[in-house]
């Protein structure tokens, strides 16, 4: 009533019934304001009802009649586009001006953006036409932000492990004393990740639109890097609320979920990770609804070897008892560890490495070029499946695509018995070996690739 009157139109004094169909679908949220207001204006004959045909209205109204930003615009526009295609007729979408950048990412619609209710009515009456919103082209970029692998002193083995993990989309656990560089290395991961494809970028944009985080415009073209604190709840990790919202595992989709101080996270939070790490989706069930959110992310975790942190440090003595160390490590369950492909130990950086004047190593751009070449090989190999990288392959796909020479098969058979691998552990070792072969440009997996993959699965660190 206030919005219509303050926009210069009459609000009918008689009783008004608004039909929100279908009745069995839950309807809430401020996005219904504008369509109800337009229905009232048209039904009260202030404009011809035929003028609103072919339009879909979405938006929240302020008391002054201004249009305000809403969450989930990209997903709504995408749904309208699919509905228009099924109806085989042109549809125009009218949205708040603050949402036009999101809506412009969707193809197949004529999109109009307005600042207030009056502007929409005048547009329909032909008194003051709005300018259609031009389609927005998606262009992915690589994340650098001034943090480069060339700045990292020492830790050559760890940098190699990170390259392999990113090239194949493998989950990674780093174990080392405080100050070894675990967090520093993790925060440089986005700088070597492949540039987003348009499909991946749209998936991320839909998630962040629903979550109301689209003010971070960079997320339309860069892979997410989420680093939640270890005090978060299981609902924050999985998603939830009265109306379920995406959690950290979904906000990390097509990107990185970095969990520092891994054993300090509550047990129920860690166990939430098991389904998305295996299936790439997470199911959130609440009284109001059951939602299935995408959650295909790369897990990067970091932890100390013991509660005091100095068990593996050659210069400082550990003060923890054996029972304390066992309790600390048992906070991370075996089934969860079995879903982590690469486990590496980071030693303390030596003085000579820290103060070296010669550049410490390759730049992120050089490493990313190798990663992208490896991903291109995987894209060709997996083009007929729903997978995008080696880390997502299932057992059947591994049997079809991971070809080994006889020496590699013999070595793998011995490692299976020696390392007491589970079926999942076997699959993950083969996938890492396939990624190492891709980085080397090899069509088949060789014994050296299997040996390096086994060295990167250091289960002894968690015993």
C-alpha positions as CSV (number, residue, x, y, z in Angstrom):
1,X,0.0,0.0,0.0
2,X,2.7,2.5,1.0
3,X,4.8,1.8,-2.1
4,X,1.9,2.1,-4.5
5,X,0.7,5.4,-3.0
6,X,4.1,6.9,-2.7
7,X,4.7,6.1,-6.4
8,X,1.8,8.3,-7.4
9,X,-0.9,5.6,-7.9
10,X,-4.1,4.7,-6.2
11,X,-4.4,1.8,-3.9
12,X,-8.0,0.3,-4.1
13,X,-10.1,0.7,-1.0
14,X,-12.0,-2.5,-1.6
15,X,-10.9,-6.0,-0.5
16,X,-8.0,-7.5,-2.4
17,X,-7.2,-11.2,-2.8
18,X,-3.7,-12.1,-4.2
19,X,-3.5,-15.7,-5.5
20,X,0.0,-17.2,-5.1
21,X,-0.1,-20.4,-7.1
22,X,0.7,-23.3,-6.8
23,X,-0.6,-23.5,-3.3
24,X,1.6,-26.5,-2.2
25,X,4.8,-24.6,-2.9
26,X,6.3,-22.6,0.0
27,X,6.4,-18.9,-1.0
28,X,8.3,-16.3,1.1
29,X,10.8,-13.6,0.5
30,X,10.8,-10.0,-0.5
31,X,11.1,-10.8,-4.3
32,X,7.2,-11.2,-4.4
33,X,6.7,-7.5,-3.6
34,X,7.0,-6.1,-7.2
35,X,4.8,-8.8,-8.9
36,X,2.0,-8.3,-6.3
37,X,2.2,-4.5,-6.7
38,X,2.0,-4.8,-10.5
39,X,-0.9,-7.2,-10.3
40,X,-2.8,-4.7,-8.1
41,X,-2.0,-1.7,-10.4
42,X,-3.1,-3.7,-13.4
43,X,-6.3,-5.2,-11.8
44,X,-7.4,-1.8,-10.6
45,X,-7.3,-0.6,-14.3
46,X,-4.6,2.0,-13.7
47,X,-2.9,0.4,-16.6
48,X,-4.2,-2.0,-19.3
49,X,-3.8,-5.6,-18.2
50,X,-2.5,-6.6,-21.6
51,X,0.6,-4.4,-21.0
52,X,2.0,-6.8,-18.4
53,X,1.6,-9.8,-20.6
54,X,5.0,-11.3,-21.6
55,X,6.7,-9.8,-18.5
56,X,8.1,-11.4,-15.4
57,X,8.6,-9.0,-12.5
58,X,11.0,-9.7,-9.6
59,X,12.0,-7.3,-6.8
60,X,11.6,-5.9,-3.3
61,X,9.8,-2.6,-2.7
62,X,10.7,0.0,-0.1
63,X,8.0,2.1,1.5
64,X,8.9,4.9,-0.9
65,X,8.3,2.7,-3.9
66,X,12.0,2.2,-4.7
67,X,13.3,-1.2,-5.9
68,X,15.8,-2.9,-3.6
69,X,18.3,-5.6,-4.3
70,X,17.3,-9.3,-3.7
71,X,19.3,-12.5,-3.3
72,X,19.2,-15.3,-5.9
73,X,18.6,-13.1,-9.0
74,X,20.9,-15.1,-11.2
75,X,19.1,-18.4,-10.3
76,X,15.7,-16.8,-10.9
77,X,16.7,-15.3,-14.2
78,X,18.1,-18.7,-15.3
79,X,14.8,-20.4,-14.4
80,X,12.8,-17.8,-16.3
81,X,15.1,-18.3,-19.3
82,X,14.5,-22.1,-19.2
83,X,10.7,-21.5,-18.8
84,X,10.7,-19.1,-21.8
85,X,12.5,-21.6,-23.9
86,X,9.9,-24.3,-23.0
87,X,7.0,-21.9,-23.8
88,X,8.7,-21.0,-27.1
89,X,7.7,-17.3,-26.8
90,X,9.6,-14.2,-26.0
91,X,9.7,-13.2,-22.3
92,X,11.0,-9.9,-20.7
93,X,12.4,-9.9,-17.2
94,X,12.1,-6.7,-15.2
95,X,14.5,-6.5,-12.2
96,X,15.9,-3.9,-9.7
97,X,18.7,-1.9,-11.2
98,X,21.1,-3.2,-8.5
99,X,20.5,-6.7,-9.8
100,X,21.0,-6.1,-13.4
101,X,24.7,-7.3,-13.6
102,X,23.6,-10.7,-12.3
103,X,20.6,-11.0,-14.6
104,X,22.7,-10.0,-17.6
105,X,24.7,-13.2,-17.4
106,X,21.7,-15.2,-18.5
107,X,21.0,-15.7,-22.3
108,X,17.7,-15.8,-24.1
109,X,15.9,-13.0,-22.2
110,X,15.1,-9.4,-22.7
111,X,16.1,-7.8,-19.4
112,X,15.0,-4.4,-18.2
113,X,16.2,-2.7,-15.0
114,X,14.4,0.0,-13.0
115,X,15.0,2.0,-9.9
116,X,11.4,2.3,-8.7
117,X,7.8,1.2,-9.3
118,X,6.9,4.4,-11.1
119,X,9.6,3.9,-13.7
120,X,8.2,0.5,-14.5
121,X,4.6,1.7,-14.9
122,X,5.7,4.6,-17.1
123,X,7.7,2.2,-19.2
124,X,4.7,0.0,-19.8
125,X,2.6,3.0,-20.7
126,X,5.2,4.1,-23.2
127,X,5.7,7.5,-21.4
128,X,9.4,7.0,-20.4
129,X,11.0,3.8,-21.9
130,X,13.7,2.0,-20.0
131,X,17.0,1.0,-21.7
132,X,17.4,-2.8,-22.1
133,X,20.3,-4.4,-20.2
134,X,23.0,-5.7,-22.5
135,X,24.1,-9.3,-22.0
136,X,27.2,-9.7,-20.0
137,X,30.1,-11.8,-21.3
138,X,31.8,-14.1,-18.8
139,X,35.6,-14.0,-18.7
140,X,37.5,-16.0,-16.2
141,X,40.8,-14.8,-14.8
142,X,43.6,-16.3,-12.6
143,X,43.8,-15.2,-9.0
144,X,47.2,-13.8,-7.9
145,X,46.7,-10.9,-5.6
146,X,50.4,-10.3,-5.2
147,X,51.0,-13.7,-3.6
148,X,53.4,-15.8,-5.8
149,X,55.0,-19.1,-5.3
150,X,58.3,-17.5,-6.3
151,X,58.3,-15.8,-2.9
152,X,58.3,-19.1,-1.0
153,X,61.6,-20.0,0.4
154,X,62.4,-23.8,0.6
155,X,59.6,-26.4,0.8
156,X,60.3,-27.6,-2.8
157,X,58.7,-31.0,-2.1
158,X,55.6,-29.3,-0.7
159,X,55.3,-27.0,-3.8
160,X,55.5,-30.0,-6.0
161,X,52.7,-31.7,-4.0
162,X,50.5,-28.6,-4.3
163,X,51.1,-28.5,-8.1
164,X,50.0,-32.2,-8.4
165,X,47.0,-31.6,-6.1
166,X,45.8,-28.6,-8.2
167,X,46.5,-30.3,-11.5
168,X,44.2,-33.3,-10.6
169,X,41.8,-31.6,-8.2
170,X,43.1,-33.8,-5.3
171,X,42.5,-33.3,-1.6
172,X,45.6,-32.5,0.4
173,X,46.7,-32.6,4.1
174,X,49.8,-30.7,5.2
175,X,51.4,-31.7,8.5
176,X,54.2,-29.6,10.0
177,X,55.4,-27.6,13.0
178,X,54.3,-24.0,13.5
179,X,56.0,-21.6,11.1
180,X,56.7,-24.2,8.5
181,X,54.6,-22.3,5.9
182,X,51.4,-24.4,5.7
183,X,49.0,-21.4,5.7
184,X,51.3,-19.4,3.4
185,X,51.4,-22.2,0.8
186,X,47.7,-22.7,1.0
187,X,46.9,-19.0,0.4
188,X,49.0,-19.1,-2.8
189,X,47.0,-22.0,-4.3
190,X,44.6,-19.7,-6.2
191,X,47.5,-18.3,-8.1
192,X,48.2,-21.7,-9.8
193,X,44.6,-22.8,-10.3
194,X,43.3,-23.0,-13.9
195,X,41.2,-20.1,-15.2
196,X,37.5,-20.7,-14.7
197,X,35.4,-21.9,-17.7
198,X,32.1,-20.1,-18.4
199,X,30.2,-23.2,-17.1
200,X,32.2,-23.3,-13.8
201,X,31.9,-19.5,-13.4
202,X,28.1,-19.6,-13.8
203,X,27.8,-22.3,-11.2
204,X,29.8,-20.2,-8.7
205,X,27.8,-17.1,-9.5
206,X,24.4,-18.9,-8.9
207,X,25.6,-20.1,-5.5
208,X,26.9,-16.7,-4.4
209,X,23.8,-15.0,-5.7
210,X,21.5,-17.2,-3.6
211,X,23.8,-16.6,-0.6
212,X,23.6,-12.9,-1.0
213,X,27.4,-12.5,-1.5
214,X,27.4,-11.1,-5.0
215,X,28.8,-7.7,-3.8
216,X,32.0,-9.6,-4.1
217,X,32.0,-9.2,-7.9
218,X,35.3,-10.9,-8.3
219,X,33.6,-14.2,-7.5
220,X,32.0,-14.1,-10.9
221,X,35.4,-14.7,-12.5
222,X,37.7,-16.2,-9.9
223,X,37.7,-19.5,-8.0
224,X,36.5,-19.3,-4.4
225,X,39.0,-19.7,-1.6
226,X,37.2,-20.3,1.7
227,X,39.1,-20.5,5.0
228,X,36.5,-20.9,7.8
229,X,37.6,-20.7,11.5
230,X,37.6,-23.9,13.5
231,X,34.9,-22.6,15.8
232,X,32.2,-22.8,13.1
233,X,29.2,-25.1,13.5
234,X,28.1,-28.1,11.5
235,X,25.2,-26.1,10.1
236,X,27.6,-23.4,8.9
237,X,29.7,-26.0,7.1
238,X,26.9,-28.0,5.5
239,X,24.3,-25.2,5.1
240,X,21.1,-24.7,7.0
241,X,18.8,-22.3,8.7
242,X,15.0,-22.0,8.7
243,X,15.2,-21.7,5.0
244,X,18.3,-23.7,4.0
245,X,21.2,-21.5,2.8
246,X,24.5,-22.7,1.3
247,X,27.3,-23.6,3.7
248,X,31.0,-23.4,3.4
249,X,31.3,-26.6,1.4
250,X,28.9,-25.1,-1.2
251,X,30.5,-21.7,-1.2
252,X,33.8,-23.5,-2.0
253,X,32.3,-25.2,-5.1
254,X,34.9,-25.2,-8.0
255,X,37.4,-23.7,-5.6
256,X,39.4,-24.4,-2.4
257,X,38.2,-25.1,1.1
258,X,41.2,-24.5,3.4
259,X,40.9,-25.8,6.9
260,X,43.7,-24.7,9.2
261,X,44.2,-26.4,12.5
262,X,42.3,-29.4,11.1
263,X,42.0,-31.5,14.3
264,X,40.6,-28.4,16.2
265,X,37.4,-28.5,14.2
266,X,34.5,-30.2,16.0
267,X,34.1,-33.9,15.1
268,X,30.6,-33.3,13.7
269,X,31.9,-30.6,11.4
270,X,34.7,-32.9,10.1
271,X,32.2,-35.7,9.5
272,X,30.0,-33.3,7.4
273,X,32.8,-33.4,4.8
274,X,32.5,-37.1,4.0
275,X,29.4,-36.9,1.7
276,X,30.6,-33.9,-0.4
277,X,34.1,-35.2,-0.7
278,X,32.7,-38.5,-2.1
279,X,29.7,-37.3,-4.1
280,X,30.4,-33.7,-5.0
281,X,27.0,-32.6,-3.5
282,X,25.5,-32.2,-0.1
283,X,21.9,-32.8,1.0
284,X,20.5,-30.4,3.6
285,X,17.2,-31.5,5.1
286,X,15.1,-29.2,7.2
287,X,11.4,-29.1,8.2
288,X,10.7,-26.5,5.5
289,X,12.6,-28.1,2.7
290,X,15.2,-30.6,1.5
291,X,17.9,-29.0,-0.7
292,X,20.7,-30.6,-2.7
293,X,23.6,-28.2,-3.1
294,X,26.7,-28.6,-5.3
295,X,29.9,-29.1,-3.3
296,X,32.7,-30.1,-5.6
297,X,35.7,-28.5,-4.0
298,X,39.3,-29.2,-3.3
299,X,40.0,-29.7,0.4
300,X,43.3,-28.4,1.7
301,X,43.9,-29.0,5.4
302,X,46.8,-28.1,7.7
303,X,47.7,-29.4,11.1
304,X,50.5,-29.8,13.6
305,X,52.0,-33.2,14.2
306,X,51.0,-33.0,17.9
307,X,49.3,-30.7,20.4
308,X,52.4,-28.6,21.1
309,X,53.4,-28.7,17.4
310,X,57.0,-29.8,17.7
311,X,57.0,-33.6,17.4
312,X,58.8,-33.5,14.0
313,X,60.9,-30.4,14.7
314,X,64.6,-31.2,15.0
315,X,65.4,-28.1,17.0
316,X,62.6,-28.0,19.6
317,X,61.6,-30.8,21.9
318,X,58.1,-32.1,21.9
319,X,56.4,-31.9,25.4
320,X,53.4,-34.1,24.5
321,X,52.9,-37.6,25.9
322,X,52.1,-40.5,23.6
323,X,48.5,-40.6,24.8
324,X,48.1,-36.9,24.0
325,X,49.5,-37.4,20.5
326,X,47.2,-40.3,19.9
327,X,44.1,-38.4,21.1
328,X,45.0,-35.4,19.0
329,X,45.4,-37.4,15.8
330,X,42.3,-39.4,16.4
331,X,40.2,-36.3,16.2
332,X,40.4,-36.9,12.4
333,X,38.6,-40.1,11.6
334,X,40.0,-42.8,9.4
335,X,37.1,-42.7,6.9
336,X,37.8,-38.9,6.4
337,X,41.5,-39.5,6.0
338,X,40.8,-42.2,3.4
339,X,39.2,-39.4,1.3
340,X,42.4,-37.3,1.3
341,X,44.6,-38.2,-1.7
342,X,47.9,-36.5,-0.6
343,X,49.4,-36.3,2.8
344,X,52.8,-34.5,3.1
345,X,55.1,-33.4,5.9
346,X,56.6,-29.9,6.0
347,X,59.9,-29.5,7.8
348,X,61.2,-26.3,9.4
349,X,62.7,-23.9,6.8
350,X,66.4,-23.6,7.3
351,X,68.3,-20.3,7.7
352,X,70.1,-20.6,4.4
353,X,66.9,-21.1,2.5
354,X,65.1,-18.3,4.2
355,X,67.9,-15.7,3.5
356,X,68.9,-16.8,0.0
357,X,69.2,-13.9,-2.4
358,X,68.5,-16.1,-5.5
359,X,64.8,-16.4,-6.3
360,X,63.4,-19.3,-4.4
361,X,61.7,-21.1,-7.3
362,X,59.3,-20.9,-10.2
363,X,56.7,-18.3,-10.4
364,X,53.0,-19.1,-10.1
365,X,52.5,-18.3,-13.8
366,X,55.0,-21.0,-14.8
367,X,53.4,-23.6,-12.5
368,X,49.9,-22.7,-13.7
369,X,50.8,-23.3,-17.3
370,X,51.8,-26.9,-16.5
371,X,48.6,-27.3,-14.4
372,X,46.4,-26.0,-17.3
373,X,48.2,-28.4,-19.8
374,X,47.5,-31.3,-17.5
375,X,43.8,-30.2,-17.1
376,X,43.5,-30.0,-20.9
377,X,44.6,-33.6,-21.2
378,X,42.1,-34.6,-18.5
379,X,39.3,-32.7,-20.3
380,X,39.9,-34.6,-23.5
381,X,40.0,-38.0,-21.7
382,X,36.9,-37.3,-19.6
383,X,34.9,-35.4,-22.1
384,X,32.2,-38.1,-22.3
385,X,31.7,-38.2,-18.5
386,X,30.5,-35.6,-16.0
387,X,34.0,-35.4,-14.5
388,X,36.3,-32.5,-15.0
389,X,39.6,-33.7,-13.5
390,X,41.2,-36.9,-12.2
391,X,40.3,-36.3,-8.6
392,X,36.6,-36.7,-9.5
393,X,36.9,-40.1,-11.2
394,X,35.1,-43.2,-9.9
395,X,36.4,-46.7,-10.0
396,X,34.8,-47.6,-13.4
397,X,36.3,-44.5,-15.0
398,X,39.7,-45.3,-13.4
399,X,39.7,-48.7,-15.0
400,X,38.9,-47.3,-18.4
401,X,41.3,-44.3,-18.4
402,X,44.3,-45.2,-16.2
403,X,46.5,-47.4,-18.4
404,X,49.7,-48.7,-16.8
405,X,52.8,-50.3,-18.2
406,X,53.9,-53.7,-16.7
407,X,56.5,-52.2,-14.4
408,X,53.9,-49.8,-12.9
409,X,51.4,-52.6,-12.4
410,X,54.0,-54.8,-10.6
411,X,55.0,-51.9,-8.3
412,X,51.4,-51.1,-7.5
413,X,50.6,-54.7,-6.6
414,X,53.4,-54.6,-4.1
415,X,52.4,-51.3,-2.6
416,X,48.8,-52.5,-2.2
417,X,49.9,-55.1,0.2
418,X,52.6,-53.1,1.9
419,X,50.5,-50.0,2.6
420,X,47.4,-52.1,3.4
421,X,45.3,-50.0,1.1
422,X,41.5,-50.0,1.1
423,X,39.6,-50.1,-2.2
424,X,39.2,-46.3,-1.9
425,X,42.9,-45.9,-1.1
426,X,43.9,-47.9,-4.2
427,X,41.7,-45.7,-6.4
428,X,43.1,-42.5,-5.0
429,X,46.7,-43.6,-5.4
430,X,46.1,-44.5,-9.0
431,X,44.4,-41.1,-9.6
432,X,47.3,-39.2,-8.2
433,X,49.7,-41.3,-10.4
434,X,47.5,-40.5,-13.4
435,X,47.8,-36.8,-12.6
436,X,51.6,-37.0,-12.3
437,X,51.7,-38.7,-15.7
438,X,49.5,-35.9,-17.1
439,X,52.0,-33.3,-15.8
440,X,54.8,-35.2,-17.5
441,X,52.8,-35.5,-20.7
442,X,52.8,-39.3,-20.6
443,X,49.9,-41.3,-22.2
444,X,50.4,-44.2,-19.7
445,X,51.3,-44.5,-16.1
446,X,54.9,-45.5,-15.4
447,X,56.5,-47.0,-12.4
448,X,58.1,-43.6,-11.4
449,X,54.6,-42.0,-11.4
450,X,53.3,-44.7,-9.1
451,X,56.3,-44.4,-6.8
452,X,55.9,-40.6,-6.5
453,X,52.1,-41.0,-5.8
454,X,52.8,-43.5,-3.0
455,X,55.4,-41.1,-1.5
456,X,52.7,-38.4,-1.4
457,X,50.3,-40.7,0.4
458,X,52.3,-40.8,3.7
459,X,49.8,-42.6,5.9
460,X,52.5,-43.1,8.5
461,X,52.2,-39.5,9.5
462,X,48.7,-40.2,10.9
463,X,49.4,-43.5,12.7
